[in-house]
Amino acid sequence: GIARADATKWVALRGREMANSVKKIYEALDTQNYKAALKLCGKGANNSAKSPVICALKALTLQRLGRAEESNAECSQLLQALPADESVLTPLTMALNALGRRDEATRCWEQAFAAHPKDEELGRELFNCCVRARDFAKQRTVAMRLYKAKSRPDYLCWFAASALVEARVAPSERDKKALQVAERVAVKAIEEAHGEAGATAEEVELLAGIRREAGDLEACARGLSERGDGLAAAEALEAQAAWAAARAKYES
């Protein structure tokens, strides 16, 4: 659900009264009591000088009520202000997505992250938008920006996973080079995260998947067999068999 159990996140915006207003609106939305939510938006706007958060929630509420024209108008007005606050962007982009304005929703997060490149949550939300849009190139750009900003190896895994998914669902002639880069990035992520301790099962499977898609079945099998559990052993046998078959076909 989208209800907020406590309103502390919103206190910094307009004080406790504002926080309570936002909490009540989210609770009404979460219980699908949209008429009550709209009424609360009116009260909140009266008490907070047309707060952007309340306006974004009103746009979402109108959309839920099926009043698309009014919701579109509220969204367009908010977009003119180039919002960069997550508390505004979350309901605004939910409304935009539901109204079929997905590109504008993504652009909101792009603008916000560009204005605040150290804000990890903005970057993560932008990455999620790119995933929904199946924009693989932009996914990798955002993942690398997050890595450079926060030095967290898991963002390198996001980069590598994006390349792997693209190779599987949208194959192209660029795949081989992209997968080579993804393999190097995945290896770097594992080294930075664990050093000599070894990778997690998910990381090993990511690296193996990249190698499998790239056609390096020997390296794929070797990496999986080093993991040492039942699932890995089965996968390793499968990969080894595929590699052996490929080698036999090549040598015949």
Salt bridges, closest charged atoms under 4 A:
GLU70 OE2 - ARG67 NE 2.77
GLU74 OE2 - LYS58 NZ 3.43
GLU86 OE2 - LYS9 NZ 3.77
GLU104 OE1 - ARG101 NE 2.68
GLU110 OE2 - LYS138 NZ 2.62
GLU120 OE2 - ARG152 NH1 2.53
ASP135 OD2 - LYS138 NZ 3.95
ASP154 OD2 - ARG152 NH2 2.62
GLU166 OE1 - ARG140 NH2 2.84
GLU183 OE2 - ARG211 NE 2.86
GLU192 OE2 - LYS188 NZ 2.82
GLU203 OE1 - HIS194 NE2 2.70
GLU205 OE2 - ARG227 NH1 2.50
GLU213 OE2 - ARG168 NE 3.40
ASP229 OD2 - ARG227 NH2 2.68
